[in-house]
Amino acid sequence: MNKKTLKSYAKLIVRVGANVQKNQDVIINANVEDSYFVKYLVEECYKAKAREVRVEWKYDELVKLNYKYQTVDALTNYPKWRLEKMAHQVETLPAVIHIDSSDPDAYNEIDQDKMTAVRRKNGPVVMKYREQMDNKYQWCIAGIPGEKWAKKVFPDVSVKKAVELLWDAILKVSRAYGDGVKNWEEHNKNLLEKSSKLNDLHIKKLTYKSNNGTDFTVEIPECMKFEAGGEYTLGGVYYNPNMPTEECFTSPDKNSANGVVMATKPLSVMGSVVSDFGFRFKDGKIVEVISNKPEEKALLEKLISLDEGASRLGEVALVPFDSPINQTGLLFYSTLYDENACCHLAIGRAFNECIRDFSSLTEEEIKNVGLNTSMIHVDFMIGSEDLSIKALTYNNEEVVIFKDGNWAI
């Protein structure tokens, strides 16, 4: 990919994605292989008048070595300096940019029981600080092609060609070609119009049905609203957390999910890819993992046991089956992209910001809404070409929201 295109994409991420503000600190999370692109991000942050830009590097091979040789106690050790580092972020509220280029199969060799134990212990520690930052800072996640990821998506071509093809796909679905800023302004406008239509319906209950076995209902508290596209921090800064995004989303009543949902795309879970699975819900909780593959079933069971909220829903998201991402015909093996290809749900943490007048509510009032809390938020795709979704409104009217996988409103 040529330098001009890389710089343009970096500018889009910094200015439209994270919307870095003057004198704001910035943290960039990236793999060491991404350094050729990260330098453009850093420069764009400084051009946006950032005060300081810090890069937090990650290397999958070292993560695997740590899990191989360190004990659980060592892997879950949070010395004072690490806690103070997170506390400093709470105080300074830096913009955070996540660059995803990871191999979907990176952690296949890691002991999953060990990884589960580490996540179960570390999660609450991190969440303590993350909750204090919620809705107060800008963040953005965007992708660039790592070689192993590119070969996973395009296995029948050379590494060089696979990277080129994945770069092209990423830039297309991220609306980065041409005038990216204008493209995102128009896109956010369209998403806002769609979410406004949903909010005008005052949806109480959604019923999903598909020939693959999905037969499922979930309820939306009356105080909830659908969000889409860009968001505002509590301080009034507009940013786009996901590049790309095609979804209109909200959070359900954590005790309301009932029935079966079947996944329609593979999912990367703790560094391993699972496929052909589903969940059976009763009174909001997953009571059965549906899978004919014992290892993958065990992995999903570990995931939903991480904490009490890991087995309940935190998000319902509506995405048409004819979305630009699905039209590529590609399976990205990345939740950032695949979740925006079709309708999805997420187990784990809910979005408090989807509560109407959220900023004026007390912690007790937010808690009483009945949304899910968890240290995880994992999206899985359920959209299909025959998916139907019907809504029952608070006015007791039935409205077809999706027909044959696409919008019916």
N, C-alpha and C positions, 0 to 999 in steps of 0.2 A: 504494500500500500504506500502511495507516495506521501511525502512529507506534508504537502498542502492539505490533503484530505485528513491526515492524522491530526494536524493542528486545528482544523475546522471542527472535527469531532470533539477534541479536547475542550475547545471553546464552548461548544454546545453543552457539554456536561457541566462545566464550571459556571457558565452564565445562566443557562436555562434550567439545568438539573438542580445543582446545589445552590445556585444564585448567591455566590459568595459575596459578602458585604464588606464595605470598607473597614479596615482595621480588625476584621474578624480572623481568628485562627482557623486553620484548616488541617484536618487529618485525612490522609489518603491511605486506604488499605489496599494492598496489591501484592501479587506474586512477584518474586524476584525476576522471573522471565519477562515481566511487563515493563521493565525499566525503560525500554526504548519509547514507550508511550507515556509513562508516568512523568518523564521530564517535560513533556508538552503540557500536561495537566498542571504541574507545579508552576511553570511559567505563566500559564493563563490565570492561575490563582493570584499570582503577584500582580499581573496586569489588572486584575479586578480589585487591587489595593488590599489584598490580604495582609495581615500583620506578620504571621508566621505560618509556614506550611511544613508539616511533619509527615513523613511517609513511614507507615508501619508495614514492614516487609513480612511476607509469608513464603515458606518453601515446603511443599507437600512432602518431599523426601525427608526433611528434618522432623516434620510432624510424625511421620511413620516411625522414625528411629526413636523419638521420645516415647511413643506408646509401646515400642518393643522393649525398651530397656528401663524406663522409669516405673516406679510403683504408683499405685493410685494416689497414695499420700503425697508423693512428690508432684504428680500432675495436678493435684488440687491445692497445692500450697499457694496461698496468697500473702506474700510478705507485705510489710507495711508500705513499701514504696509503690507496689502495684495498686493497693487500695487508695493511696494518696493521688496516684495518677488518675484513677477514675473519679475521685472527688474533685480533682482539678478540672476535669472535663465538665462536671456538673456546674462548677462555678463559672467557667469561661464560655461554655456552650459553643464549641467550634463547629463549623460546617464539616460534615463527614462524607467523603466520597469513597464508595466501595467499587473496586474494579474486579470483575469476575472473569477469570480465564481458566478456571480449574478443570482438570481431568475429572469427568463424572465418576470414574472408577478409582479415583486416587487412593481411597482408604479401604479397598477390598481386603487387603491383607491384615488390617488391624483387628485385634481381638474386640469384637463388638460388645461383649460383656464388660470389658474394661472401659471402652468408650462410653457406654451407658452409665457406668458408675461415676465416671469423671463428670459427665454432663449433669447428672443428678445432683452432684455435690457443688459444682461450680455455678450452675444456673442461678440458684437463689442469690448468690453473692453478686453476680453481675447485674441481676434484675433490680437489686436494691438501688443501684446507681442509675440504671437505664430508666427506671420509672420516674426518677427525679428530673430527667431530661425530656421526657415525653412531651411532644408537641411544642417544645421550646427552641428547637434548633433545626436547621436544614440538613437533610441527608439525601444522597442519591446513589443508586446502584446502577451500573452500566457494564456492558461486557466488551471484551476484546478477545480474539481467538488465541487460545493456547494451542500448541501443536497437538497434544494428545486429545484435547477436546475436539479440534478440527477433524482429526482422523476418526473420531467416534461418529461424527456427523457425516463425514464423507470418506468412508473406508476404502473405496475403490480407486482413489487417485493418490498421487504422491503427497507427501507432507506439505510441500510448498504450495501445490495446487489447492489442497484442502484448506490451508490457511487463507489463501486468496478468496476462495469461495465463501468461507465463513465470514470473512471481513465484509464481503459484498452483501451477504444476507443480513448481518448485524446493522450495517449502515442503512439498508433499505427499510427494515422494520422499525428502526429508531428514527426514521424521518430525517436522517442527517444529510442526505444528498440535496443539492440545491440550497435554498435559503432555509436552513434548519430552524432558525428563530421564528420565522414566519410560519413554517410548517407546524411548529408546536403551538403557536398562538391559535391557528385554525383548528388544530386537533383538540386542544383543550376546550375551545368554544363548542365543538360538536359533542364532546363528552359531557360538558355541563348541561347542554340542552337535553341529552338523554337522561341524565340523572335527575334533572328537574321534572321530567315527565313521570319518572318513577315516584318521586317524592309527592307529586300532586295526586297520585293514586292512594296514598296512605295505606300501604300494603301491610296486612296483618299476618298472612300465611302464604307460603310458597309450596307448591306441589310439583315435584319433578317426576317425569316418567320417560323411560326409554326402553327399547327392545332388548338392550343388553342386560336387563335385570334391575336397573335403577327404578325404584318406586319409593318415594321419599317425601317427607314433609318437614318443614321447619317454620318457626314463627318469629316475627320481627316485633320487638317492643314498640309501642306507639310513639315513643319519644325519639326513635331512631330515624336517621335519614341516610340516603345513598350518597356516596361521594364518588368522584371520578377525576382523573387527571391530576392537575396541580393542587397543592394544599397551602394553607397559611399557617405559619407558626403563631403561637399566642402573641408574639410581638409584632405580627402583621407582615412578615416576610413571605412572599409567594415563591414556591419552589416545586420541582417535579421529582418526587422520590424514586420513581421507576422509569427507566428509559430502556425499552419501550413500555407502554401501557395501553390497554384497550378496554379496561374493565370499569364497570359501575359496581361498587361494592358497599356492603354494610355489615353489621354484626348482629347475630340472632340472639334470642333468649337461650341461654346455655342449657336449659332443661327441656327444650322443645323438639329436638330432632328425633324423628322416628322413621324406621324403614331401612331400606338397603340403597346404598350408592355404590356404583361400580366405576372404577377409574378407567379412563379411556386413553391415557398416555402413561409411559413409564415415569418414575419419580426417583430422583436421587435422594437417598436417605442416609445421612451420616457417612457420605462418601461412597455409597454403594447404590446401584440402580436396581429398583424393584419394578415389576410389571404384572399385569393381569391380576389385580387385586381389588378388593372392595371392603366396605365396612357395613356392619349392621348396627343401627342405633336404636336405643330404647330410652325414652324420657331424657334425651339429650346426651347419653353416654354410649360410647362404642362398647357393645357387648360381644362382638365377634369380628375377628379379622378374617376376611374371605380370601383364600389363596390356596392353590394346589401345589405351591412350591414351599416346602417346609422351611428352608433357610430364610426365604424372603418373608414368610409369615412370622417367623421368630423375630426377625429384625423389626418388623412393623409393631409387633407386640411389645418389644422393648421400647420403641418410640412412644407409644401411647401410655406407657407406665412411668415415664420420666417424672411426672407429677400429676396431681389430681386433675388439672385442667387439660392435660395432654390428650385425654380421651374424649374431649368435648369440642364443639365447633366454636371458632372465633370469628369466622368470616363466611359470607356467601357473596360470590362475585359473578356477575352476568357479563359474558363475552360472546359475541356472535360466532358461529362456526365458520362463517365466511370472513373472519378477521384477516387482516394483511399477513399476520404471522402464519395462520393456518394455510393461507393461499400459497405460501412458499413451498408447501408440500414437505417441509423438513421437520424432523423431530430433533430438537436442539439438545435434548438431555440436560436442560438447564431450566429450573423453575421460573427464572426471570422471564424467559421467552415462552416456554410451553404453557405457563399459566395464562398468558395473554393470547393464546391461540383459540381458546374455547372456555366455556363456563367452568368454574372451579369452586371448591370449598377449601377451607383451611381449618385444621385442628389446632387448638392452642389459643394463644392470646387474642383477645378481641380488640377492636378499635374504639377507645373511649371518645375519640374526636368525631365519631359518627353520631353521637348524642346531640340532639338539637340544643343550642345554647350551652354547649359543653363548658365553655370558659367561665360561665357564671355559676356553675354548680360546685357544691362542696364535695369532699371525698365521700362522705356518707351518702349523699344523693346519687353520686355516680355508682357507688356500690349497690344501691337499691334497684338500679335498672335491671340487674340480673345478667350482666355480660360475663364472659369467661375470662379467667386469669390463668396464665401459664408462663413458664420460662421459654416455651417454644412457640413458633408459628410456622406451620408446614402446610403449604398449598398442594392440593392434588386435583387433577383435571378430570371432569366428568362430562364435558360437552361432547355431543355426537350429532350426526346429521339428522337424526330423528328425535332428538330431545325436545320434549314439550314441557313448558313451565306455565302453570296457571297461578294467578294470584287471587286471594280472597282479601278484600279491602276491609278497613274498619267501618265502612258503610255497608258491609255485607253484600258487596257486588263481586262477581267473578270476572276476571279479566285475563285473557290469554297474553302472556308476556313474551314467550318464545314458542315458535312453531317450526318444526323441522330444523331445529338447531339454531335458528336465527330470530332476530327481533320481530315481534308481531305488533309492536306499538310504534 
